[in-house]
Amino acid sequence: MRASSEIRMALVGGGMFGGDVVLRTIEDLERCGIAPYLGCVGLDAAARSLAEVRWKLVAIGTRSEASAVRLVQRYSERLPGAAPKPYFGEKPWEEIFASHEVDFLCVATPDHLHAAPVLHALEHDAHVLVEKPLTLSLPEADAILDLARAKGLVVGVDLHKRYDPCHRFLFQELVPRIGKPLYARAVLEEPLEVSTTTFQWAARSDPFSYVGVHWADLFGHYLGLTPASLHAVGQKELLANWSREGRVEDGPKDIDTFDALQVSVDYTSGLRVYYVNAWVNPKEFEGPVNQEMEIAGTRGKIEFDQQYRGLRATISGWGSRTFNPHFTSDVHRTGQSGQGSQAAGLSGYGKDSIVVVAERAAEAILGLSGRDAMRGSYADVESARPTTAIVQAAREVATRNLAALRSGRGTPVTAKFSEAGIEVVDPIAGSSFLYRGNPFSR
């Protein structure tokens, strides 16, 4: 066991998720330790051995100086005595590791910028939590996997849908009762502001890579599925023509990305899942997101409207809204003075998945367990890698099918998965391998 029981953390990326859910989870770890949060994720057996571990955030890195300073200031206000240092620039993780000893790095950078900070952390012997998707391509995922294995380090992906109590119950208790699954549909649609305002990098990703990865991971994780083939189509009507919509006041700012993607995956078991994702829901929509699922089997069917979980309010001047406090909600601490986040902890499955990776990293740091022994007990690189294969194939197939459709040739392109790799079957341009090597295991 390591002599010191203090785990030094750092965060890179302070946007919508990193600056909120990830940072507030880090705050709770530094304030209370990890033991109070282990019971709800099935890791309560480790509570005693980790109860005395201290967690300390040493640095926050973002692209702009203003955001880094703002996050540090807010963190220190919420947690008096905490003093993380701000770093900023194109690669703030480099200066962070040059200035601090970091045991555990949380990566919440844009989708296409996950690999660089993860690899840098691994090279400096730090364990990592990375936001989903792991990466947008298998070569980057392979580089991370190879280095993590060589160093014996934990790399966990924040795939929080695995910890949604409704999804967990659905897959563990209900799906086994409907016989052999035949087909399924999973929908997750994000608001328009995400792709046009919140993110400045929407053109470097797409709605399936951003949120469809959750559904693909759910089915793969809980049902042990292996993809056989894929068909994907998408639309580029609104965001690609954003300036013509009259939405931009200071000049053309068209966003070359898909408004929506529909991805059909056929698995070797015979199950077909139709994944539907978009990020153009109008602001008038009553929920922060729209999400639903149906699964049909030989002996029954399951339907789940996750967007409307039974909590709705209609308020003058605001309208009707639905809420999902299962994801995150404030838990006000008894006896704490003050209001809001200063007196509140964070609860919900959005936090749970981060806690799981932090706990796995802590066991490795303290020598209580090793990477190989913990494999499969969290969203590790091995379990996230097949979903990366689906994400990479879907983006390629949808891009080719959109070009074919616009030229009047339909949408004939598909992808085939095998141990040889990912083959793009294109009757127009000819078939070719998008990736050579086993996309399911390495």
TIVEX-580770 format. One record per atom (N, C-alpha, C): residue in three letters; x, y, z. Coordinates in pm, whole numbers, plus 50000, padded with zeros to 5 digits. Atoms other than C-alpha are relative to their C-alpha. Example, Ala and Ser with C-alpha at 12.3 -4.5 7.8 and 13.67 -1.06 7.14 Angstrom:
2
ala500894988150000 ala512304955050780 ala500905012050000 ser499184988149994 ser513674989450714 ser499235010950073 
This chain:
442
met500844988150000 met500005000050000 met500885012450000 arg499254987750004 arg501205035149923 arg500005006650138 ala499884994249868 ala502435053650229 ala498975011150023 ser500954989049987 ser500255084350165 ser498634995649953 ser501365003350041 ser496475080850150 ser499285012149944 glu500594988550067 glu495915114049975 glu500074997749849 ile500075001650146 ile494785111449613 ile499825013749937 arg499994986850063 arg495575141949404 arg499294999349866 met500835000150120 met493035149649133 met500235012649917 ala500014988350088 ala492935172748832 ala498864998249901 leu501085000050099 leu490205181948586 leu500425008149879 val499844992250123 val490605192248223 val498674999849926 gly501294998550063 gly487515205348049 gly498995005150101 gly500924994149903 gly485055228248221 gly498725004749937 gly501244996150068 gly482045229447992 gly498774995650074 met501315003049944 met478445219048045 met500064988650101 phe499945011649912 phe479315185548205 phe501205000550095 gly498814999749916 gly482865189748330 gly499925010350109 gly500084989349903 gly482175222448505 gly498854998750097 asp501155001949912 asp479015209348666 asp500064986450068 val500125013149937 val478505172048730 val501354994550045 val498695005449964 val482165161748724 val500625008050115 leu499354991649899 leu483395191348926 leu499284999150135 arg500735001349874 arg480635188249186 arg500234986450065 thr499655013049944 thr481405151249225 thr501385000450065 ile498664998349943 ile485065159849279 ile499915007650132 glu500184992249878 glu483955185549536 glu499524991150116 asp500505008849894 asp482015159149731 asp501074990250046 leu498905008949961 leu485025135849724 leu500995007350090 glu499064992649917 glu487285162949862 glu499385003750134 arg500664995949876 arg484725173450121 arg499794988250096 cys500475010949915 cys483585139350249 cys500744986849982 gly499435012950033 gly485805112350100 gly499054992049915 ile500815007950093 ile484445084449884 ile499064990250069 ala500775010449931 ala483015060950148 ala498495002550002 pro501454998049991 pro479575077950180 pro499234996649873 tyr500695001450128 tyr478815072149812 tyr500104986149939 leu499725013050058 leu479785035849765 leu498834990250006 gly501095009449985 gly476625018349881 gly499074999449881 cys500984999750109 cys474425029549592 cys500574994749869 val499415005650123 val476885015549333 val500554986050025 gly499615013749973 gly477454981849498 gly501434998050041 leu498605000949960 leu480934989649625 leu500175002850150 asp499974997049858 asp480074993249994 asp501024991550077 ala499015008349932 ala482464964850084 ala501355007050011 ala498734992849997 ala485314989050011 ala499965012450088 ala500164987549927 ala483955016850232 ala500995001350117 arg499104999149885 arg486025008350540 arg501465002149957 ser498594999150041 ser489315004050354 ser500325013449936 leu499764987150065 leu488845037350174 leu499505011850082 ala500624989449920 ala487225057050455 ala500975011150037 glu499044989949956 glu490415074950556 glu500745006749884 val499324994150116 val491525083450203 val499545014449981 arg500304985950026 arg491725120850141 arg500155002849852 trp500004996350142 trp490965135349798 trp500255015049990 lys499674985850013 lys492395168449682 lys500085003849854 leu499934994650136 leu491765187649362 leu501135010149993 val498834991150006 val495055203949264 val499975009449881 ala499964991650121 ala494275218548921 ala498734998449919 ile501075000150099 ile491545227748674 ile500545006349873 gly499504995050127 gly492495232048309 gly498895001449898 thr500974997650107 thr490315247248037 thr500695007249886 arg499394993350115 arg490875263347703 arg500245014850025 ser499854985649979 ser490325299247817 ser500375003250144 glu499604995849866 glu491825317248113 glu498795003650084 ala501184995549926 ala488465332148210 ala499244988350060 ser500775011449949 ser486745298448242 ser500764992650109 ala499215006849897 ala489605282848439 ala499965007650131 val500034991749879 val489725311748685 val498624999650063 arg501365000049946 arg485945312048719 arg499694986950072 leu500275012849937 leu485745274848795 leu500774998250130 val499205000849878 val488565276649049 val499375008650110 gln500604991049901 gln486905306249221 gln498724994050058 arg501255005949953 arg483515289149239 arg500264987850087 tyr499685011949922 tyr485065256949366 tyr500485003850139 ser499464995649870 ser486945274849641 ser498935006550086 glu501104994149923 glu483795293649742 glu499104989250058 arg500855010949952 arg481805261649771 arg500704991650105 leu499235008549909 leu484595243749954 leu501145008250060 pro498964991649940 pro486495268050178 pro501224991850042 gly498765007149971 gly490115257950216 gly500574992949879 ala499535006250123 ala490305241749874 ala500715010649916 ala499214990250075 ala492865258049645 ala500574994149873 pro499465004850127 pro493115242249300 pro500555011749918 lys499404989750083 lys495245261449049 lys499374999849860 pro500564999550135 pro493855273448713 pro501094998949893 tyr499115001050116 tyr495515263848386 tyr499145001349875 phe500794997750120 phe494455272348034 phe500884999249876 gly499275001050126 gly495425269147669 gly499524988149918 glu500385011050088 glu495245243647390 glu500244986450064 lys499685012649934 lys496855216447603 lys500335002650148 pro499714996449860 pro496475226647969 pro500504988250083 trp499555011749924 trp497115191048085 trp501524998950005 glu498545000850001 glu500765194247987 glu500605008250113 glu499494991649892 glu501365223048228 glu499574994750136 ile500475005749873 ile499285206248497 ile500944989150047 phe499135011149960 phe501445175148495 phe501445004550021 ala498664994649976 ala504615196048474 ala500105006950135 ser500014992349876 ser503545214848788 ser499544992150122 his500605007349888 his501825188249000 his500224984949984 glu500115014550001 glu501915151849093 glu498514996850002 val501435002950014 val498515139448975 val499814984950000 asp500315014349993 asp497125105349068 asp498814996249912 phe501285003150064 phe493715107848900 phe499555012149919 leu500414989150088 leu492785129148599 leu498604997549948 cys501335000450059 cys489205136448493 cys500035008049870 val499944993850132 val488885144248122 val498585002549951 ala501334996150049 ala485795163548010 ala500145009949885 thr499774991750118 thr487145179247691 thr498994996349891 pro500895003750110 pro485165179447362 pro500274985949949 asp499945014050043 asp484495145247204 asp501294996649926 his498875003150087 his487305147446949 his501365002750066 leu498754996749931 leu489885158347208 leu500204991750126 his499845008549883 his489725129447453 his501364993150005 ala498825008850000 ala492735109047344 ala501265006750054 ala498734993649963 ala495545134447394 ala500185001450151 pro499784999049855 pro494985142447764 pro500014986550070 val499995013349939 val494225106047846 val501374993649984 leu498695005950024 leu497455094047686 leu501095007250080 his499014992449924 his499435122047852 his499964995950147 ala500145004149859 ala498055112248192 ala500604986150022 leu499475013649987 leu498885075548136 leu501534999949994 glu498544999250010 glu502425084548033 glu500625005050130 his499514994949871 his502735102148370 his499424991950116 asp500405009749897 asp501355071948560 asp498765004250080 ala501254996149934 ala497965087348643 ala498854991549947 his501245006750039 his494645069148639 his499055010449944 val500794990550078 val491885084648429 val498514996650003 leu501425000550036 leu488165091048409 leu499845008649877 val500234992250121 val487135102048060 val498514999849968 glu501404999450038 glu483735114047950 glu499754991549875 lys500375007350120 lys481885093747690 lys499965009849882 pro499495013250037 pro482565085847412 pro501494999150033 leu498585001949972 leu485955070847493 leu500835007749898 thr499424992550112 thr487195083047152 thr499034998649883 leu500825001050120 leu485715087046805 leu500544989949901 ser499445009850093 ser487935060646647 ser500724989050076 leu499335011349937 leu489355026346726 leu501525001750012 pro498564998349981 pro493015035446660 pro500355007950126 glu499754992549877 glu492835061446938 glu499674991650124 ala500365008749888 ala491035036847166 ala501074989450024 asp498955010249988 asp493705010647094 asp501255005750066 ala498824993849940 ala496495034747183 ala499815001650151 ile500314998649858 ile494795041747517 ile500044986550069 leu500055013349940 leu494175004947585 leu501404994250017 asp498655005749994 asp497734994447504 asp500835006550112 leu499204993149899 leu499265021047728 leu499474997250141 ala500585003049869 ala496835014848015 ala500414986050046 arg499585013649965 arg497654977748005 arg501484999650037 ala498565000249975 ala501384983747986 ala500355006250135 lys499724992849875 lys501265007348284 lys499214994350118 gly500845005249893 gly498634987948480 gly499115010550062 leu500784988649952 leu496465019048507 leu498524998849965 val501454999850021 val492715023748536 val499635011449907 val500654989950083 val490935042048255 val498534996349994 gly501435002549998 gly487195044248310 gly499265010449920 val500804991150084 val484585059448080 val498715003450074 asp501214995749931 asp481695079648221 asp498774996649917 leu501215004850069 leu478855058948076 leu498914998650106 his500864999749883 his476335069248337 his498654993249982 lys501285006950018 lys473275053148178 lys500024986050060 arg499915013149936 arg474545019948314 arg499475000450143 tyr500334998849859 tyr473745033448661 tyr498645006350024 asp501394995349988 asp470285047648591 asp499194988650061 pro500725011149936 pro468125027148832 pro498894994349913 cys501065005050088 cys465345024748574 cys500584990849892 his499365008450102 his467675011148305 his500544987250060 arg499465011849934 arg469354987748548 arg498884989950027 phe501145008749975 phe465964973748651 phe499454994149871 leu500535004450130 leu464794971948290 leu500824988349945 phe499155010150062 phe467784951748169 phe500224987850090 gln499695011249910 gln468384930548478 gln498764992250042 glu501195006649949 glu464814922748584 glu498954997249893 leu501095001550097 leu462484927548286 leu500414992949872 val499585006050127 val464454918347975 val500104984750008 pro499955014649994 pro465134882648097 pro498624993449997 arg501355005749995 arg461344878048122 arg499265000749867 ile500734998450127 ile460464887047762 ile500494990249893 gly499515009850097 gly462154857147600 gly501215005149925 lys498864995550080 lys464664862247323 lys499695013549939 pro500244986850059 pro464954899047229 pro500054999449847 leu500105000250146 leu463934904546866 leu500415013349938 tyr499674986850054 tyr464094941846801 tyr499815010350110 ala500104989349900 ala464444974346993 ala500185013449932 arg499844986250047 arg464295011746946 arg500395008550120 ala499524991549892 ala466185036947158 ala500195014249947 val500014986250047 val465715074547122 val500595009150107 leu499514989649911 leu467685103047277 leu500275012449916 glu499914987650079 glu467265138247141 glu500355011650092 glu499514988849921 glu469125168447273 glu499445013249947 pro500514987050045 pro468055205147259 pro500915006949900 leu499274992850103 leu469115228046977 leu501155008250057 glu498954991649943 glu471145249947211 glu501304992450022 val498795007849980 val473575221347271 val500915000949878 ser499195000150122 ser474745220346909 ser500335013949947 thr499784986750056 thr474525257746841 thr500645009950096 thr499534990349901 thr475455275147165 thr500924993950104 thr499245006149891 thr476685252247442 thr501354995049952 phe498775005650055 phe479255234247227 phe500475008349882 gln499414993350116 gln481615251846990 gln500654989849906 trp499295010550073 trp482765218346850 trp499044989949936 ala500985009550052 ala479555202646716 ala500414994449864 ala499595004750133 ala481065200246366 ala501044988950008 arg499005010549984 arg483735176846505 arg499414987150056 ser500675011949948 ser481175152146637 ser498634998949933 asp501355001850054 asp477545142146577 asp499114995050112 pro500875003749888 pro474455133946784 pro500094985450042 phe499875013949960 phe474985096246774 phe501284997950081 ser498755001149925 ser478625098846886 ser499875006250137 tyr500114992549875 tyr477625123547157 tyr499094993050101 val500935006149904 val474575106347312 val499544986049962 gly500385013550039 gly473755075347106 gly500924989550058 val499035009149938 val476875059947255 val499454994250130 his500605005149876 his474885056747580 his499144987749973 trp500905011250030 trp472275034247421 trp500784987949950 ala499205011150051 ala474795013347229 ala500744993050113 asp499305005949885 asp476725008247552 asp499034992150088 leu500985006949917 leu473564998747746 leu499694986049947 phe500355012950059 phe472574971247506 phe501194990650000 gly498815008550004 gly476114958447465 gly500404995250138 his499565003449865 his476894959147837 his499074989950066 tyr500935008449925 tyr473754943347977 tyr499624987149926 leu500415011950075 leu473004918647696 leu501174992349942 gly498845007250051 gly476564908947602 gly499984998249850 leu500205001050144 leu475984916647236 leu501295002349921 thr498924997750095 thr478404915146944 thr499395005149870 pro500574994850124 pro477604937346642 pro500444991949878 ala499705007150124 ala477414920246302 ala500035009549881 ser500064990650111 ser476414948146065 ser499265012650042 leu500544986949964 leu475264984146061 leu499565007549876 his500434990650103 his473285008245845 his499705013150069 ala500204986949937 ala473185045345919 ala499665010549895 val500344988550083 val471535075745765 val499885012150091 gly500114987849922 gly471505111845877 gly499585011649914 gln500504988350070 gln470215146045787 gln500855012350033 lys499304987449982 lys472045178845737 lys499175011049932 glu500904989950055 glu469315204745685 glu500025012950080 leu500094988149916 leu469195228745979 leu501365005750034 leu498734994749952 leu472675232146127 leu500955003649886 ala499124997250114 ala474485230545793 ala499585012649925 asn500534987950065 asn472305259645675 asn499605010350105 trp500374991849886 trp472275278546001 trp499915014849964 ser500034985850035 ser473075312745849 ser498765003349916 arg501184997750082 arg470215309045598 arg498714999450081 glu501165000349913 glu467865302545885 glu499775013550068 gly500134986949939 gly468445338445991 gly500295000150148 arg499745001349856 arg469765327346328 arg501315006850041 val498684994849968 val473205343646306 val500055014949970 glu499994985550016 glu473635380946358 glu501345005449953 asp498674994550030 asp477385385046313 asp500714992449890 gly499385006550114 gly477955365945991 gly499674985249994 pro500325014250018 pro477585330545852 pro500774991250097 lys499385009649911 lys478265303346103 lys499334986449982 asp500585013150026 asp477035272045936 asp500794989350074 ile499395010749922 ile477745240546136 ile499894987149920 asp500015011750087 asp478735211245917 asp499964987250084 thr500195012349924 thr477315183046123 thr498584995049976 phe501335005650016 phe474295160346126 phe499035006050101 asp501074996249908 asp471055173546271 asp499554987850080 ala500495012449939 ala470015137746343 ala500644988149930 leu499495012450056 leu471235102446288 leu499094988450043 gln500745012249971 gln469355069446268 gln500914988349964 val499015010750017 val471615039346317 val499354986650035 ser500525013549976 ser470425003446279 ser501174990450014 val498935009749977 val472704977146429 val499384986150013 asp500395013949989 asp472174940046372 asp501104992750077 tyr499065007249916 tyr473804918346636 tyr500004985149965 thr499875014250036 thr475004882546601 thr498914991550062 ser501095007449937 ser472184871346833 ser498725000349919 gly501214998150079 gly469644882446572 gly499235012450039 leu500664987849956 leu468574913446766 leu500375011749910 arg499754987450071 arg468204945646569 arg499585011450091 val500304988149921 val468394978846755 val500085012249909 tyr500094987850079 tyr467345011546593 tyr500275011750094 tyr499604988849916 tyr469185040646757 tyr499665013149929 val500434987350058 val467675075146695 val500515011450088 asn499424989049923 asn469555106346802 asn499975012949921 ala500004986750062 ala469325143546732 ala500455010150104 trp499744988949907 trp470445176446881 trp499475013149943 val500674988250054 val467975200746726 val498605001950059 asn501304997749935 asn464995198846966 asn499835014850030 pro500204985749972 pro463475233846991 pro499945002850149 lys499964996449857 lys463785252447320 lys498644998950066 glu501345000949944 glu460025250547361 glu499644986050048 phe500295013649957 phe460195212847416 phe500014999550153 glu500244999049857 glu459035205547772 glu501064993650088 gly498975006349919 gly462035185247886 gly501385003949953 pro498634996950042 pro465805190447882 pro500454991249885 val499755009150112 val466025160047652 val498724991949977 asn501075009850025 asn463625135547489 asn500654986449989 gln499405013350005 gln464395099047552 gln498944989450027 glu500955011049986 glu462455066847516 glu500624987249945 met499475012950041 met463015029847457 met498884989749994 glu500885011750003 glu461114998647353 glu500834987949958 ile499325012650031 ile462324962647344 ile498944989249988 ala500965010850023 ala460274934147196 ala500724986749996 gly499435013349998 gly460974897647260 gly498974989549964 thr500905010850039 thr459434863847191 thr498884997850101 arg501025002349898 arg457424865147514 arg499515012950064 gly500504987649942 gly456724901647575 gly500695012349943 lys499494987350049 lys457524938147521 lys500135009850116 ile499754989849898 ile458934966547734 ile499995013649932 glu499994986250048 glu458245003547679 glu500375009150116 phe499524991249894 phe459985030947875 phe500155014149945 asp499884985950036 asp459445068447837 asp500845006850107 gln499104994449899 gln462495081748019 gln499885015150014 gln500124985549993 gln461775117947934 gln498895003950098 tyr501104997149908 tyr458475117348123 tyr499974989150107 arg499925009949892 arg459165099148449 arg498975002750110 gly501094997749906 gly456045112248620 gly500095013050076 leu499874987349929 leu457325145848744 leu499865011449900 arg500284988950092 arg455825175848564 arg499495011850081 ala500494987949935 ala455215211648668 ala499615010149893 thr500424989250087 thr453345239948498 thr500055012850081 ile499744988049922 ile454495274148616 ile499815012349911 ser500274987850075 ser453345308348503 ser501305006449953 gly498824993850058 gly455875324148269 gly501094990349962 trp499005010250031 trp457775291648232 trp499434989149911 gly500645010550078 gly455305267048089 gly500094986550069 ser499965013649946 ser455065229548139 ser501384993949978 arg498685006050008 arg458315211648213 arg499974986450069 thr499795012849934 thr459325176248298 thr501414999750057 phe498735000049928 phe462215167548527 phe500484985750022 asn499405013049973 asn464615138648589 asn500985001450116 pro499094998749886 pro465995141848944 pro500814987350027 his499195012149986 his467305106148913 his501425002449949 phe498674997750059 phe470195119748701 phe500895007450098 thr499314992849892 thr471375146248946 thr498975008350075 ser500834991049919 ser469725164949230 ser500815004150122 asp499324995149881 asp470845185249529 asp499484992850124 val500355005649870 val470905169149872 val500515009850105 his499594989849904 his470915196250136 his500474993550129 arg499375006249884 arg473165187650427 arg499425005750129 thr500564995749873 thr471595188850769 thr501065007250083 gly499084992549915 gly473175215250991 gly500945009149925 gln499134991250079 gln474935233050704 gln499335013649985 ser500534986650021 ser474475270650687 ser500125003749854 gly499944995650139 gly473905288850361 gly498994992749914 gln500985005650092 gln471835280050060 gln500694995149873 gly499515004150132 gly472225264149718 gly501124990050009 ser498975010250013 ser475295244549615 ser500995000250116 gln499084999549888 gln477325256749916 gln499554990750112 ala500515008449892 ala475045236750146 ala499514986549950 ala500595012050059 ala474145208549910 ala501064990749943 gly499215010050068 gly475745176349801 gly499314996349870 leu500555004250128 leu475105159649467 leu499624985350008 ser500465013950000 ser473105127749422 ser499484996649862 gly500575004350128 gly472085107149119 gly500954991449921 tyr499165009150077 tyr473335082848859 tyr501035007349916 gly498964992350067 gly475215110948684 gly501275000750081 lys498865000149909 lys477475111248988 lys500514985850021 asp499635013749965 asp477435073649048 asp501084994349910 ser499025005950092 ser479385064348736 ser501385005750022 ile498704993749971 ile482145089048826 ile500594994150127 val499555005849873 val482325075349180 val500584986049979 val499515013650025 val482755039749047 val501435000349946 val498654999450058 val485795049248837 val500995005350103 ala499114994749896 ala487255069849123 ala500344989250102 glu499745010749904 glu486875040149358 glu500964989649943 arg499095009650063 arg488535016349112 arg501435005549995 ala498684993750003 ala491385041049070 ala500635000350138 ala499474999549863 ala491745044849447 ala500564986550043 glu499515013349962 glu492085007349496 glu501344997049931 ala498745002250072 ala494805006349230 ala501125008750058 ile498994990849946 ile496625036849371 ile500544995150133 leu499625004249866 leu496655022549723 leu500494985650006 gly499515013650004 gly497674987949609 gly499044989750057 leu501005009349947 leu494424971749728 leu499524990249894 ser500375008750111 ser493714957049385 ser500785004649877 gly499294996550122 gly495084957449033 gly499065001249883 arg500834997750117 arg493814966848691 arg499394987049947 asp500505012650054 asp493504930848571 asp498924993950089 ala500975005849906 ala491644919848884 ala498665007349995 met501234992150001 met489104947948841 met499355000749862 arg500524999250137 arg488534943148469 arg498544995449994 gly501405003350016 gly484854943048379 gly499105004750112 ser500814995549887 ser483724957648712 ser499655014949989 tyr500314985950027 tyr483464992948567 tyr500065001949849 ala499994997450144 ala483215009248226 ala501435002449954 asp498604998950039 asp486825001848133 asp500145001049848 val499764998150143 val488435006347794 val499564987749921 glu500395012350071 glu487844969947700 glu498514999749973 ser501445000650019 ser484084973347751 ser499485011549916 ala500434988450079 ala483875007647585 ala500464999049855 arg499405000750134 arg485914997447280 arg499024995549892 pro500955003750106 pro483154978647086 pro499025011249965 thr500894988750029 thr480905009147122 thr500715010449916 thr499224990950084 thr483695030346977 thr499994995249855 ala500065005650135 ala483675006846678 ala498675003649932 ile501324996550054 ile479945013046631 ile499945014849966 val500004985550022 val480405050846664 val500795003549874 gln499174997050116 gln483215051646407 gln499334995349871 ala500645005350120 ala481345029546160 ala498765008049963 ala501234992650027 ala478075048846196 ala500285013449934 arg499664986950057 arg479705082146120 arg500434998649855 glu499535002150136 glu481405068445809 glu498864995949907 val501105004950083 val478355050045677 val498975011049975 ala500994989350017 ala475975079245737 ala500515010749905 thr499424989950089 thr478345103445561 thr499934995449855 arg500065005250137 arg478565080945255 arg498574998949951 asn501395001550043 asn474835074345250 asn499345013449970 leu500544986750030 leu474005111445264 leu500455004649862 ala499504996450133 ala476235117544960 ala499304992049892 ala500685008450098 ala474635088244778 ala498565004349982 leu501394995750009 leu471135100144859 leu499865012849920 arg500074987250071 arg471825135144732 arg500314998549852 ser499715002350141 ser473105120644407 ser498984990749935 gly501085007950055 gly469945100344361 gly500244985049998 arg499685014350003 arg471415066044442 arg499564992650127 gly500505006649880 gly469565058244764 gly501025000350112 thr499075000849887 thr471375048345082 thr500524985750010 pro499635014150011 pro473155015944991 pro501184995650088 val498765003449931 val476215017445220 val499704993850137 thr500115006449869 thr476514994345522 thr501414997350053 ala498745004349943 ala479254982645755 ala499844985950054 lys499995013849952 lys480144946945843 lys501114998450103 phe499035002149893 phe481874937446168 phe500414985450004 ser499495013649983 ser484074906846202 ser501335000950073 glu498704999949933 glu487284896446374 glu501105005749912 ala499024994250092 ala489074908946063 ala499995015250004 gly500084985549993 gly487874944446122 gly498635005249967 ile501244993450042 ile485204969046009 ile500085002349851 glu500014998650145 glu484434966045641 glu498815008649959 val501054991550054 val482464993845473 val499604994349864 val500505006150123 val480334977445204 val499305010749919 asp500484988850082 asp479825003944937 asp499914995549855 pro500125004750138 pro478404991944603 pro500335010549896 ile499704989250094 ile479135025744447 ile501515002249990 ala498574997050000 ala482705033244551 ala500874987650018 gly499235012049973 gly483714997744629 gly500214998150148 ser499855003049858 ser484124980544963 ser501455001850044 ser498664998049945 ser487084987645189 ser499924998650151 phe499965001249855 phe488204982745547 phe500205013750064 leu499874987949922 leu487625012045779 leu501014997950112 tyr499085003549893 tyr489604993946047 tyr500374985349984 arg499535013950008 arg491724962446032 arg500454995450139 gly499745005249867 gly491874941646345 gly498684997050069 asn501225004049930 asn489374927046590 asn499395011950071 pro500604988249935 pro486954954946686 pro499354996750133 phe500705004149879 phe485504934646975 phe500944997850118 ser499045002449892 ser488604925647172 ser501405002049947 arg498604997550040 arg492324932547172 arg500934994350104 
